[in-house]
Amino acid sequence: MGFVFAIAEPGSEGAVKDDVAHTRPALRLAFSRPGLVTFKIDGEVPDDVPRPTPWARVWGASLGRAASAAETLAVLPAEARRLHVLAREPDAEGAGALVAEVDAALRAGDATRFADGVVAQHGELVADVIVAPDEAWMLGVHRHGPGRSPWPRGAIPVEVPADAPSRAYAKIEEAIAWAGLPVAAGQVAVEIGSAPGGAAYALVRRGVTVWGVDPGAMAPAVMAFTGPGGARVHHLVETLASVRWEMLPRAVDWLLVDVNLAPPVAIHGLARLVPAWKKKKLRGAVLTLKMNDVAMRRGLPTWLERVKSLGFADVEVTHLPSNRHELCVVARP
Ligand SMILES: C[S@@+](CC[C@H](N)C(=O)[O-])C[C@H]1O[C@@H](n2cnc3c(N)ncnc32)[C@H](O)[C@@H]1O
């Protein structure tokens, strides 16, 4: 028997447990605290164990608890040279200082053991040391690879400019980094649910011309901004249901959807727009799916199938650091 750990946004444990219970019967709940859930599994856990749920930001083989640096160094496999010390609850008081303290103690405990820096390289075995005040440390390992962030706790560092009008700036930048999307100057994006314009601002700053569709108001500064190559943001005061494809560019590189609509409604609305762009080499779509209740969460496999049926062969889903009760779907032809 082995154990799998999953690190998630504190408050998302319910989603983690419910999703695993409904989609991964081989994983049986072992332990749950804010930000961390572990599962029992028959047999040994491979270090590249599949992601238990899209709500997990870091996952791997759990190696149990340790109370000191010496104990930790004795338990961690020697191959795990990339050290990630992470807080179970990053917003808890003292969490940042504790992470720094434990990281320093482990590196001092064996000066040659760990590689410098925290950014994991593909294929590397990462040692995860999960800490919380007044708790023994939880140890685990995972192998870094596609679909994972190389940073501790699944972080994706984004610098959000002070004048960005919404946190959607961080969401789209995180999605681009996570999926490695080739977003480049001169491209065109359509965003359904674009107001007030955080994501549009991120894209236009990259030189992408954005057509926003939203009945709500866009931030004037975003509308006035000119990006590299003369890229601008255009706003159609329409809804997903009312916008006609003749109002939008014929060739579109990226489709973004970030509407306050239930996933089946949003995906149904897209079915009218996507086919024409698909023929013109749409590069991909970034969809924020609102997971506001259990029924919407449990429907995820169905929503992903429906996204595929729009003509996207490659559909991936994750819970980005800036996502709350929503998941990010990246779909590519
Ligand atoms: C989370 S906000 C979008 C944030 C935006 N992506 C940004 O970058 O700032 C959701 C938006 O969806 C819009 N919305 C709700 N229903 C819509 C619909 N049927 N069609 C288009 N937009 C809709 C709302 O007006 C709201 O501005």
The ligand as an ORCA input file, in Angstrom:
! r2SCAN-3c Opt
* xyz 0 1
  C     -15.113     37.368    -14.320
  S     -15.771     38.670    -15.262
  C     -14.655     38.743    -16.600
  C     -13.312     39.357    -16.285
  C     -12.560     39.661    -17.543
  N     -12.210     38.467    -18.288
  C     -11.320     40.476    -17.319
  O     -10.292     40.124    -17.888
  O     -11.366     41.474    -16.609
  C     -17.177     37.974    -15.992
  C     -17.812     38.836    -17.052
  O     -18.759     38.045    -17.734
  C     -19.713     38.955    -18.249
  N     -20.878     38.207    -18.716
  C     -21.844     37.618    -17.967
  N     -22.739     37.015    -18.783
  C     -22.292     37.206    -20.065
  C     -22.777     36.803    -21.344
  N     -23.878     36.087    -21.458
  N     -22.075     37.174    -22.438
  C     -20.934     37.900    -22.310
  N     -20.437     38.312    -21.113
  C     -21.107     37.962    -20.009
  C     -19.957     39.892    -17.094
  O     -20.511     41.120    -17.555
  C     -18.559     40.045    -16.522
  O     -17.943     41.209    -17.009
*
